[in-house]
Amino acid sequence: MKTIYCNGNEISKDRKKVFQWYLKSAEGGNGNGQFIIGYSYVNGIGTTKGEKKTFQWYLKSAEGGNSKGQLNLGYCYVNEIGTTKVRIMDEIDLVHEIFNVGDLNQWENNKNLSDLKGQFITKFDYCIFKNITRIANGGFATVYRANSTILGKRVVLKSFHDNGEFYEKFVRELTNIIAVNKYDNIINFYEISIDPSTEKYYLVLQYAKGGDLRSYLRNNFTSLDWKTKIDMAKDLARGLQFIHQANIVHRDLNSKNILVHEGRLLISDFVLSKSLDSDSNSFVGGMFAYTDPEYFKDGRYKRNKSSDIYSLGVLFWEISSGRPPFDYMHNLNIFHTIKSGGREILIQGTPLDYFKIYSCAWDQNPTQRPTIEDICNSLENIDISLENIYNSPEFETNFVSFNSTNSGIIAIEYHGEASTFHNFNNNEWFDDIIIKNNEIIKYDYEVFRSLKYIGKGGFGSVHSATLIDEKMTKTKVALKSIVVRVHDIKLFVNELRQHLKVCSHENIIGFYGVSQKGLNSNEYILVLEYANGGTLRSYLESNFKNLKWSDKLNLAQQIAKAIKHLHSHDVIHRDLHSNNILIHNNIIKISDFGLAISDPSSTLLKLAGSITYSDPMLLINGDKFNRTKASDIYSFGILLWEISSGEIPYKKYRGPSKILHIIKGNRETPVIGSPQDYINIYQDCWKQDQIVIQTLIKLCKILNMSIDIFD
């Protein structure tokens, strides 16, 4: 019909109808139709001229492979038809033109900027994005989903946190993703944009419908056969091959940075990536379980292609198992396990050829790992016949025994009495503890009203609620819910024991009793005092600018009183940090006794807890080290620095780099304006040769210090 209207065969020529029929063709995905619609908009043929719609249709045509569309799209970029072009003419133009930064001296020798020299980068108006929704918030950036009216599809908007390193991270990811853009199995980069109302800058990226690989495996693993799993591994290998061919090392390959879109895996997140030509070996992020063990041994180790190969091997294992590596371990435990050569177990049903590929990839010796080309070739020749599949009856039996919730006798000790239970599902252990301890009140779950989610920690979720007693008195409480499995019972009982042992204190969170969500439920609840001021961390973030030194010292004194009380009852907290310290009506409350112990030699979760606040000897020696009261004092010293600065300790370091920074003896620098006496106290707390009696003296010193000298 468009040909008839165009040529006038038996029907008079009608440009508007020509346009309408070409539009139908274009909307149906016809590349020539999309090109002609773009041409119609630029020349006003059968429609009103519109530069933005010209660009939109040329872009659709170009993305579909139409050569005329690609040629005219380039013309649009050069002449700014329907788009804003940014061409990097020298090393500082990107910062000058895109970011409008005044002081550019720091960028003059920036390697990433020099790599962008001569590049064209599209800059779109922020107003073209509709239905913007936040979908993720990570250590470096916040990610949003939006609809692009120009591209006619969903996109991702990625904005980096403005923490003093914004421009460097933005430019680094921009440089790396442009170098590998438009390759299969790598997330597509479309453009940059700026929200004029907030002055936030965004990378505009491809939206992946299937989410990240970790979530995809969790939700779909049971439906994946081995052919599909191997195809997934091939996607990852091809994507990494493109990256390495571009002379780039990704440095942060993990299942949260791999996205799934229409059955294909896409590598994303290039903020930590570096060119192999870079001299820098700095590393401020990454996940423990995927990190090259050579870096654990020596923080000066410069990650290279073999480091990515190690991460790829771990990802291959994850595809075979459906779960994240070492997901049952804490980060410090993972650190020491991998450093000493530990790896995840071979999964039942895995093709032996596949096992050989990933076990070679995660070899402890980097020089023994294969290249990405070797891996791609090996994946093409995997034998998945039954005789080449790993099947071990012994393995299966051990695995079931390890995970079973009916695995026989449960033995625990409470107040020196050993108790043995044969039926976990009948909750015999729970009722026995309450019967033997008149101090513990058991509340019916029905007495709690108006539950509101507060947050989730390492051992359970927390809700606020209103407790209505027999006299209809209403008390606001916090409910810490813990799903207790067989091997968690000792942890739950230990937390109960520590709450009872510390007794009542103004600066310790109050313990009211326990509850159970249902008679046959394994979700148990600690009923605790509610703190209306949130955590110390959130309090500092909101109020630090208004705090005087007398206020800071008051916070420090209250924490010191609480620690002194704990230690006087022979309780070692082992997990003191600013998110475990609460505030209620301006009163400090130490909370969360999940890791607390009385006996330093206890093997209970020896490597659990916040790395930032942990005794450095624990980081160095792992489970060979027993935390003592002095370990709490070290954590207290970190808290004192945090109160003086308002900042998260070691915030520039993440993951393994933080451990390596601390074990080298590095500590935070005193904040300008801090009283010297205060600095001396927290630096004394950090001394690793400090014995408990000395640290207690320091606690007394801060308790007796005059507030007046601080203002």
Secondary structure as UniProt FT lines:
FT   HELIX           2..7
FT   HELIX           15..27
FT   TURN            28..29
FT   HELIX           31..43
FT   HELIX           51..63
FT   TURN            64..65
FT   HELIX           67..79
FT   STRAND          84..87
FT   TURN            91..92
FT   HELIX           93..94
FT   HELIX           95..99
FT   HELIX           105..107
FT   TURN            108..109
FT   HELIX           111..115
FT   TURN            116..118
FT   STRAND          120..125
FT   HELIX           126..128
FT   STRAND          129..137
FT   STRAND          141..148
FT   TURN            149..152
FT   STRAND          153..160
FT   HELIX           166..179
FT   TURN            180..182
FT   TURN            184..185
FT   STRAND          189..195
FT   TURN            196..199
FT   STRAND          200..206
FT   TURN            209..210
FT   HELIX           213..220
FT   HELIX           221..223
FT   HELIX           226..245
FT   TURN            246..247
FT   STRAND          248..249
FT   TURN            255..256
FT   STRAND          258..261
FT   TURN            262..263
FT   STRAND          264..267
FT   TURN            271..272
FT   STRAND          274..275
FT   TURN            276..277
FT   HELIX           288..290
FT   HELIX           293..297
FT   TURN            299..300
FT   HELIX           305..321
FT   TURN            325..328
FT   HELIX           331..339
FT   TURN            340..341
FT   TURN            348..349
FT   HELIX           352..361
FT   HELIX           366..368
FT   HELIX           372..379
FT   TURN            380..381
FT   HELIX           386..388
FT   HELIX           393..403
FT   STRAND          410..414
FT   TURN            415..416
FT   STRAND          417..421
FT   HELIX           424..426
FT   HELIX           428..436
FT   TURN            438..439
FT   STRAND          442..443
FT   HELIX           445..447
FT   STRAND          448..456
FT   STRAND          461..468
FT   TURN            470..471
FT   STRAND          474..483
FT   HELIX           486..488
FT   HELIX           489..502
FT   TURN            506..507
FT   STRAND          511..516
FT   TURN            519..520
FT   STRAND          523..529
FT   TURN            532..533
FT   HELIX           536..543
FT   HELIX           544..546
FT   HELIX           549..568
FT   TURN            569..570
FT   TURN            578..579
FT   STRAND          581..584
FT   TURN            585..586
FT   STRAND          587..590
FT   TURN            600..601
FT   TURN            604..607
FT   TURN            611..613
FT   HELIX           616..621
FT   HELIX           622..624
FT   HELIX           629..645
FT   TURN            649..652
FT   HELIX           656..663
FT   TURN            664..665
FT   TURN            672..673
FT   HELIX           676..685
FT   TURN            688..689
FT   HELIX           692..704
FT   HELIX           707..710
//
